[in-house]
Amino acid sequence: MKEREWLQAIKPKSYRQPSVIKGFGDDGAVIKPPVGHELVIVTDAMVEDVHFSLDYMSLYEVGYRVLAANISDLIAMGSRPLYYLVSLTVPSHYQVQDMTLLYEGMGELAKEAHMDLIGGDTTGGSQLMISITAYGSVLPQYKRLRQHAKPKDIVFTTGYLGEAGYGFDLLQKNPSHSNRFANQHKQPKLRLAFTYVSENLTRLALNDISDGIATELNELAEASQVNITIEADALPIHPDMQHLSKNKQLKYALTAGEDFELVGTCSNEEWNKLEDLCNTYSIPVKRIGTVSSMTSSTPQVFLYQNNQAHLLTSSGYEHQ
Amino acid sequence: MKEREWLQAIKPKSYRQPSVIKGFGDDGAVIKPPVGHELVIVTDAMVEDVHFSLDYMSLYEVGYRVLAANISDLIAMGSRPLYYLVSLTVPSHYQVQDMTLLYEGMGELAKEAHMDLIGGDTTGGSQLMISITAYGSVLPQYKRLRQHAKPKDIVFTTGYLGEAGYGFDLLQKNPSHSNRFANQHKQPKLRLAFTYVSENLTRLALNDISDGIATELNELAEASQVNITIEADALPIHPDMQHLSKNKQLKYALTAGEDFELVGTCSNEEWNKLEDLCNTYSIPVKRIGTVSSMTSSTPQVFLYQNNQAHLLTSSGYEHQ
């Protein structure tokens, strides 16, 4: 694969974002983010046979999904997506048209998110690896950090939980499986409009669900130095997963990641406003628990089930 | 290697740059570049057994070198280095202490360049891969693009040419070789102070020498739509390489890359000022040629040798 012809193929002809001063074509890209805004930088990579397999995903879907993972982080910071850079390691058996497919998958989502591809780097290697660095802008007061949760906050989540994890398992059994769960794994729906919800609220703590809600909640509790309690019966699980055993449903909902839904906390006072705003932007949102002060020297997360509180760690909950 | 303990080990305790609003510890980093400045973004990756081998380089040197390649691009854009993110793919046989060495190598250079590590991503994989995205700030008028060359400009280069290429060949013969050439390949000296030179000049076209001066000059000519002529006898070649045949010396100087010296053009009027400024900052600089108008429909680069002009393409020159 010749880098020169390849660059010609993927180089954008124009840029959507006026803050791109110089995209492709020099030693680096040059941007000038809007005055008063902060720039959010996220990075996430996918490696063949570690994070995906071409047995059940097309290169188009791989491109889509790796950019989705990055945009999801931008949303979780409260920022509006702007640009992305792609660093590729490509084994020699891949052709230019393969990589074009990969870029088309990214391009579809980039168009939806109004983002620009502004640069990248391509090298040879034994394993296909796609690393993206993505950028978003946010006004300082709308920056949504994990450390923003406070006692008495409401804990909420968007959409359904565990869909992508269930879809992944279906794809392992049958690589050509195609239903909403398999699709949620391959081309996850993002909550792009949540940034507009966020920009209308005073305070939010926010995480995207990339590693499972158990991990995300522990991160929020840790960063904010609070306890969090969620209710098992309140977790949003899709009706088409309800034929699974209760235990299996709970496992998917708590520990399967990569749904790229959002989990966060807001003040009791702003909860109704958040619900209304989500409704306006067609984002399903559900109250799943509450934040409280720490009761010991370390923050803890609890799962309330059958009138009992179970400690919920990053890897799941402990039956007592 | 557990990502959590690993992150604790490399996470900076403080940040040098006041524009880092949030470094490690959330879904993304947050920065606020100085008002009025533009942000330059560069990316460059190194893959084991493609770009380096641990037979002749330590992980410390690998870390140093991959960050050096990125900083060199920042300098070539006229910008001051600010931050960097690291995306790693790490095979399972590597230990935490191996990766710590890699980060120490980057850290040494980051300290010298006053840069902050603000984030990253680590995944498993079959081959060690280090991809860096680095950032610099520049006032719009000091942005140094390849398209800035004009007819009658002076073409200059810093330092000596071909040192790293020669060093690489020495290391292939004897992995424990240790002289200035081997060291220039493993831990290239950067022209960090050139940014201060650049900020005192009106106009510069600039490239760093990552792929060999033949390629860099063709890029400058192409972007600026000019012809460039350089003189073979003017090329700065280190005295300790002068025992090599003339042809071999020329080959190293023209086509061996990764010296991370700079090549550029400035106006005739500013050449003396550039020389004086380089002198002030202890940067060896040499006039090697001139820019002229195109004589055909495409830009061309010529090497003048023995009273004859040879066409110099990216891959070298053609004897006639």
Contacts between the chains, C-beta under 8 A, distances in Angstrom:
chain1	res1	chain2	res2	distance
A	21	B	38	5.7
A	21	B	140	7.7
A	21	B	143	7.8
A	22	B	143	7.7
A	22	B	145	6.9
A	25	B	146	7.6
A	25	B	223	7.0
A	26	B	77	6.8
A	26	B	145	5.4
A	26	B	146	5.5
A	26	B	147	7.9
A	26	B	223	7.4
A	27	B	42	6.2
A	27	B	73	4.2
A	27	B	74	7.9
A	27	B	76	4.4
A	27	B	77	5.3
A	27	B	146	7.8
A	27	B	207	6.6
A	27	B	208	6.4
A	28	B	40	4.7
A	28	B	41	5.6
A	28	B	42	3.7
A	28	B	73	5.3
A	28	B	74	6.7
A	28	B	76	7.9
A	28	B	77	5.0
A	28	B	79	7.8
A	28	B	136	7.7
A	29	B	40	7.2
A	29	B	41	4.7
A	29	B	42	7.7
A	30	B	38	5.1
A	30	B	39	7.1
A	30	B	40	5.4
A	30	B	41	7.6
A	30	B	77	7.1
A	30	B	138	7.5
A	30	B	143	6.2
A	31	B	38	6.7
A	31	B	39	5.2
A	31	B	41	6.7
A	32	B	38	4.7
A	32	B	39	7.1
A	32	B	140	7.9
A	33	B	33	7.0
A	33	B	39	6.9
A	35	B	35	6.4
A	37	B	32	8.0
A	38	B	21	5.7
A	38	B	30	5.1
A	38	B	31	6.7
A	38	B	32	4.7
A	39	B	30	7.1
A	39	B	31	5.2
A	39	B	32	7.0
A	39	B	33	6.9
A	39	B	39	7.1
A	40	B	28	4.7
A	40	B	29	7.2
A	40	B	30	5.4
A	41	B	28	5.6
A	41	B	29	4.7
A	41	B	30	7.6
A	41	B	31	6.7
A	41	B	85	6.5
A	41	B	118	7.0
A	41	B	119	6.5
A	41	B	133	7.9
A	42	B	27	6.2
A	42	B	28	3.7
A	42	B	29	7.7
A	42	B	119	7.6
A	43	B	85	5.4
A	43	B	87	5.4
A	43	B	119	6.3
A	43	B	120	6.4
A	43	B	121	4.8
A	43	B	133	7.0
A	44	B	121	5.5
A	45	B	87	5.2
A	45	B	89	7.0
A	45	B	121	5.3
A	45	B	123	5.3
A	45	B	131	7.8
A	46	B	123	7.6
A	47	B	89	5.8
A	47	B	123	5.3
A	47	B	124	6.9
A	47	B	125	4.5
A	49	B	126	8.0
A	50	B	123	6.2
A	50	B	124	5.1
A	50	B	125	5.8
A	51	B	123	7.0
A	73	B	27	4.2
A	73	B	28	5.3
A	74	B	27	7.9
A	74	B	28	6.7
A	76	B	27	4.3
A	76	B	28	7.9
A	77	B	26	6.7
A	77	B	27	5.2
A	77	B	28	4.9
A	77	B	30	7.1
A	79	B	28	7.7
A	85	B	41	6.5
A	85	B	43	5.4
A	85	B	133	6.3
A	87	B	43	5.5
A	87	B	45	5.2
A	87	B	87	6.7
A	87	B	131	4.2
A	87	B	133	7.6
A	89	B	45	7.0
A	89	B	47	5.8
A	89	B	89	7.6
A	89	B	127	7.6
A	89	B	129	5.6
A	118	B	41	7.0
A	119	B	41	6.5
A	119	B	42	7.7
A	119	B	43	6.4
A	120	B	43	6.4
A	121	B	43	4.8
A	121	B	44	5.6
A	121	B	45	5.3
A	121	B	131	7.1
A	123	B	45	5.3
A	123	B	46	7.6
A	123	B	47	5.3
A	123	B	50	6.2
A	123	B	51	7.0
A	123	B	129	7.9
A	124	B	47	6.9
A	124	B	50	5.1
A	125	B	47	4.5
A	125	B	50	5.8
A	125	B	127	5.5
A	125	B	129	6.4
A	126	B	126	5.7
A	126	B	127	4.9
A	127	B	89	7.7
A	127	B	125	5.5
A	127	B	126	4.9
A	127	B	127	5.8
A	129	B	89	5.6
A	129	B	123	7.9
A	129	B	125	6.4
A	129	B	129	6.1
A	131	B	45	7.8
A	131	B	87	4.2
A	131	B	121	7.1
A	131	B	131	5.0
A	133	B	41	7.9
A	133	B	43	6.9
A	133	B	85	6.3
A	133	B	87	7.6
A	133	B	133	4.4
A	136	B	28	7.7
A	138	B	30	7.5
A	140	B	21	7.7
A	140	B	32	7.8
A	143	B	21	7.7
A	143	B	22	7.7
A	143	B	30	6.2
A	145	B	22	6.8
A	145	B	26	5.4
A	146	B	25	7.5
A	146	B	26	5.5
A	146	B	27	7.8
A	147	B	26	7.9
A	206	B	27	8.0
A	207	B	27	6.6
A	208	B	27	6.3
A	223	B	25	6.9
A	223	B	26	7.5
